[in-house]
């Protein structure tokens, strides 16, 4: 491979130093840097626990299986991608062989990772959001998320000044996925905008840079809600509404918005634009999932069996009648 594996065996901490250089050398977004740093630390800690100071391909494979067993497939897929990129870089730099080049990636099923809500379930959640000390904020926030399909991070980064009127219609400018600035815009229904402005009317000392949705906690009153806080607020609302489970999260609101758009008859191209999917294949995943859920075959088979059972039972009863 051109680089000796034993070269690092005497100094395991060199991998941590290399990982820092690797992350600094790439033009990753801050969130990607944090995720990849966690992935690399996970791999290095596993190597240390296994007593391995000169990893080879089989060690990457073993670690991959470990991560698949202890994390979600999506997380394992991302972590492995980080490891493969890291060793590709060390190989290119002549610092350590690319031991992960031939390691197969992790395939994740082509279906949404979160469940979506039915229309009546959305109404239950909106009703529940109107309760409590932060009702005005929670109702406005959930109403926006479920009608506009916003990601949690987009809600967390939204400022008061990002909601404005363009051509007489309310628009919210957001940090799109993988974007460096608030270059994406979302059409906000006027009724939703009215609810948001009603909520903003309950707050004081607002500026254009104030967070659109603020914390009400003692330690951070008026401050920006983090993505984790928003996820927790929505998860709590889901649980209080009777909708719980690992596949019911804040992202379910975005999934619901996309799915309801398709159910309402919007075209794939319209939904792709609405959801801000860079690739239409992502939108097609939602459409295929909806088609699969609406597939009538199972119900048709059940109806056929029940009809056959009834016909067979009626015929048996007819044959068993006693005549006078």
VENTABEL-V367209 format. One record per helix or strand of 2 or more residues. SS is the DSSP state (hx for helix, st for strand). FROM is the first residue (numbers start at 1). LEN is the number of residues. If there is no record, write none. Layout:
BEGIN
<<SS	FROM	LEN> <SS	FROM	LEN>>
END
This chain:
BEGIN
<<hx	5	4> <hx	14	12> <hx	30	21> <hx	57	14> <hx	73	20> <hx	119	11> <hx	135	14> <hx	152	6> <hx	160	3> <st	163	4> <st	169	6> <st	184	4> <hx	190	11> <hx	227	14> <hx	251	13> <hx	268	8> <hx	280	14> <hx	297	23>>
END
